[in-house]
Structures are given as structure tokens and as C-alpha cells.
Amino acid sequence: MAVSISLVLLFGLILALLLRANKGYGTAAVAALFGFYLADSGAAGPISQLTTAVIDAIQAM
């Protein structure tokens, strides 16, 4: 778990830097790795709940 969270932070930081620098193919690879490790972390549940809540709120408008 500790390794997974540190990889999420590492890939998140690299992704933010690549997006800011507007790099091409490397950004897509890092985004895929970030998503893979984020889904395996403890943050997956709350992110899923937040996404569901936002979609429900949009549909209720």
C-alpha cells in the first residue's frame, strides 16, 4: 500500500509537470500509469463516489 501511494504521488507529479510543459506521447503514458496506480490505491473509492455524486447532480439539473 505504501509503495502504491508513493507511485501515485510520483506519477501525479510527473503528469502535472508534463501537462504544464505540453509534451506529447510521454504525457499519455504517464497518465495511463497514474490512472493504473490510482485505481489500486485507497483513493479509488472516494473518487468513484465523488464522480457518481457529480453525475447525479448534473442529471438532477
C-alpha angles and dihedrals in degrees: 000000000000091000091048093052093047090051090050090053092045095049091043091054093046091047092051091050093047092048090050092049090045096229119172127222097006090062092058092051093049091046090054092049091046091053092046094053094039090056089053094051130084089258092073094084098051092043090053091048092048092050091050091049092050092049091048091049092050092049091050092058 
